[in-house]
Amino acid sequence: MNASITKREAMSAINRTFQLALANSSTHFVNVNASKSVWWLDIPVQKFTSGRNETLDLLLVSDDAKTLHHLQVPTAYVRESLSMFHVREDKGCVSLELSSLPNQLFQDVRPRSERLPFASFLLNSLPLSPKRVATHG
């Protein structure tokens, strides 16, 4: 199996398995960083502050590419604590580094952040198989 999957494949697997209809615009996808055990996401601040979405979906592929984690994060969680996150002014993004290490799983470990946890937002964890990943359905 490939070491990673695409956003399209991940969304398709989650939608099909859990009878969901994730929207591309409110779904953020990432494989584990190659040099550090984190999922690194830069999400535009406006996605948390515009009021267009109550939640954002994060699809995170495990280090070994065998599990797809689906977190559904209330935008209010970030919006109400924006000063506790690392905001990249140059890109207008909230920059998250969610740990993939078991003892800090889904915790924001970005320097200059307040290490806020995201584990409570885990909605589903889906084992990935070569067959599931290959299906683009």
Secondary structure, DSSP 8 states (H G I E B T S, - for coil): --S---HHHHHHHHHHHHT----GGGEEEEE--SSSSEEEEEEETHHHHSSS-SEEEEEEE-TTS-EEEEEEEEHHHHHTTGGGSEEETTTTEEEEEEE-SGGGTTBB--TTS---B-GGGEEEEEE--HHHHH---
